Amino acid sequence: MTMFFDDEFDRLFKSMSRSFVNLDDLFEDVRSTGSISGPFYYGYTMTVGPDGRPVVKEYGNVKPGLVPTSDTREPLVDTLVDDKEKLVRLIAEMPGVEKKDVKIVVDGKIVNIDAEHGDKKYHVKVPIEQKVDENSVKASYKNGILEIIFKQLAEEKPKGKTVEVE
């Protein structure tokens, strides 16, 4: 088991390292043209999933190989599933904006988060894998942290009829 984890971690780290090298080249191109200003950032978060395997997610306002086209940042968002309480929590880090600046739209299994205050602009679309009650959503914003809570619905069992073979 340790060998698998080590191999998987090495593979992920090499993949991330290649992305950072490309990102450095991208920043050098941007600096030489001088046409785009930022802050620009790009990164990965790594957590352990419920099955014990590593889960790697990208975040940032620029992706490797793409030229940044706006000054909008993608906030770091964590999705926490509490099976005991039957809740799904989205926690987004968005410092520099106020509660009145935050706009949240739930569209099916996608949560759109937008916020803008002065030169701080955030946008992200967060997919929700679990089945949630859209009408139960509650959100709070304090000290740069946005927390969105949904009640988790029980997964529907497939409907069907058993047919006896004669």
C-alpha positions as CSV (number, residue, x, y, z in Angstrom):
1,M,0.0,0.0,0.0
2,T,2.8,2.4,0.9
3,M,4.5,1.7,-2.5
4,F,1.3,2.6,-4.4
5,F,0.9,5.8,-2.4
6,D,4.5,6.8,-3.1
7,D,4.2,6.0,-6.8
8,E,1.0,8.0,-7.0
9,F,2.4,10.9,-5.1
10,D,5.5,11.0,-7.4
11,R,3.3,10.9,-10.5
12,L,1.2,13.8,-9.2
13,F,4.2,15.8,-8.1
14,K,5.9,15.4,-11.5
15,S,2.7,16.5,-13.2
16,M,2.4,19.5,-11.0
17,S,6.1,20.4,-11.6
18,R,5.6,20.4,-15.3
19,S,2.7,22.8,-14.9
20,F,4.7,25.2,-12.9
21,V,7.5,25.2,-15.5
22,N,5.0,26.1,-18.2
23,L,3.5,28.7,-15.9
24,D,7.0,30.4,-15.5
25,D,7.3,30.6,-19.2
26,L,3.8,32.1,-19.4
27,F,4.7,34.8,-16.9
28,E,7.9,35.6,-18.7
29,D,5.9,36.1,-22.0
30,V,3.5,38.3,-20.1
31,R,6.3,40.4,-18.6
32,S,8.0,40.9,-21.9
33,T,4.8,42.1,-23.6
34,G,3.7,44.2,-20.6
35,S,0.1,44.1,-21.7
36,I,-1.5,42.2,-18.9
37,S,-1.2,43.1,-15.2
38,G,-2.3,41.0,-12.3
39,P,-1.7,39.3,-9.5
40,F,-1.6,35.9,-11.1
41,Y,-1.7,32.7,-9.2
42,Y,-2.2,29.0,-9.8
43,G,-2.0,26.1,-7.5
44,Y,-3.1,22.7,-6.3
45,T,-4.7,21.5,-3.2
46,M,-4.3,17.8,-2.2
47,T,-6.5,16.0,0.3
48,V,-7.3,12.4,1.0
49,G,-10.6,11.2,-0.3
50,P,-13.0,8.9,1.6
51,D,-11.5,5.9,-0.2
52,G,-8.0,6.8,1.1
53,R,-6.7,7.9,-2.3
54,P,-5.3,11.4,-2.9
55,V,-7.6,14.0,-4.5
56,V,-5.8,16.9,-6.3
57,K,-7.7,20.0,-7.4
58,E,-6.5,23.1,-9.3
59,Y,-7.3,26.7,-8.4
60,G,-6.2,30.1,-9.5
61,N,-7.0,32.8,-12.0
62,V,-4.7,31.4,-14.7
63,K,-4.2,27.8,-15.9
64,P,-1.0,26.4,-17.4
65,G,-0.7,27.1,-21.1
66,L,-3.4,29.8,-21.1
67,V,-2.8,33.5,-21.2
68,P,-4.7,35.2,-18.4
69,T,-7.6,37.3,-19.8
70,S,-9.0,39.0,-16.8
71,D,-8.2,40.3,-13.4
72,T,-10.8,38.0,-11.8
73,R,-9.5,35.5,-9.3
74,E,-10.7,32.0,-8.6
75,P,-11.0,31.6,-4.8
76,L,-9.8,28.4,-3.1
77,V,-13.0,26.4,-2.4
78,D,-13.2,23.3,-0.2
79,T,-16.2,20.9,-0.4
80,L,-16.9,19.1,2.9
81,V,-19.5,16.3,3.1
82,D,-20.8,15.5,6.6
83,D,-22.7,12.2,6.2
84,K,-23.5,12.1,9.9
85,E,-25.3,15.5,9.9
86,K,-26.4,15.0,6.2
87,L,-24.9,18.4,5.2
88,V,-22.7,19.6,2.3
89,R,-20.5,22.6,3.0
90,L,-18.7,24.8,0.5
91,I,-16.0,27.0,2.1
92,A,-14.5,29.7,-0.1
93,E,-11.6,32.1,0.8
94,M,-12.4,35.5,-0.6
95,P,-10.6,38.2,1.4
96,G,-11.1,41.9,0.7
97,V,-14.8,41.9,-0.2
98,E,-17.8,42.5,2.0
99,K,-20.9,40.5,2.6
100,K,-23.0,42.7,0.3
101,D,-20.5,42.2,-2.5
102,V,-21.1,38.4,-2.6
103,K,-23.5,36.9,-5.2
104,I,-24.4,33.2,-5.1
105,V,-26.5,31.4,-7.7
106,V,-27.4,27.7,-7.4
107,D,-28.1,26.2,-10.8
108,G,-28.8,22.5,-10.6
109,K,-25.6,20.9,-9.4
110,I,-23.4,24.0,-10.0
111,V,-22.9,26.8,-7.5
112,N,-21.8,30.1,-9.1
113,I,-19.9,32.4,-6.7
114,D,-19.1,36.0,-7.6
115,A,-17.8,38.9,-5.6
116,E,-16.4,42.3,-6.4
117,H,-15.2,45.1,-4.2
118,G,-12.8,47.7,-5.6
119,D,-9.9,45.8,-7.3
120,K,-10.8,42.5,-5.6
121,K,-12.9,40.3,-8.0
122,Y,-13.7,36.7,-7.5
123,H,-15.5,34.1,-9.7
124,V,-15.8,30.4,-9.5
125,K,-18.2,27.6,-10.6
126,V,-18.3,24.8,-8.1
127,P,-19.8,21.4,-9.1
128,I,-21.6,19.5,-6.3
129,E,-21.5,15.7,-6.7
130,Q,-24.0,14.9,-3.9
131,K,-27.7,15.3,-4.2
132,V,-28.7,18.4,-2.2
133,D,-31.9,20.3,-1.4
134,E,-31.5,23.7,-3.3
135,N,-34.2,25.2,-1.1
136,S,-32.2,24.5,2.1
137,V,-29.1,26.6,1.2
138,K,-27.8,29.0,3.7
139,A,-24.7,31.2,3.4
140,S,-22.6,33.3,5.7
141,Y,-19.5,35.5,5.2
142,K,-17.1,36.5,7.9
143,N,-13.4,37.5,7.9
144,G,-12.9,36.7,4.2
145,I,-14.5,33.2,4.5
146,L,-17.7,32.3,2.7
147,E,-19.5,29.3,4.0
148,I,-22.5,27.8,2.0
149,I,-24.4,24.9,3.6
150,F,-26.8,22.6,1.9
151,K,-28.9,19.8,3.4
152,Q,-28.0,16.5,1.7
153,L,-30.8,14.5,0.2
154,A,-30.9,10.7,0.3
155,E,-29.9,9.1,-2.9
156,E,-32.9,7.7,-4.8
157,K,-32.9,4.0,-5.3
158,P,-33.4,3.0,-8.9
159,K,-37.1,2.5,-9.6
160,G,-38.2,-0.6,-11.4
161,K,-40.3,-3.7,-11.2
162,T,-39.0,-7.2,-10.7
163,V,-40.5,-9.5,-13.3
164,E,-40.9,-13.1,-12.6
165,V,-39.8,-15.5,-15.3
166,E,-42.4,-18.2,-16.0
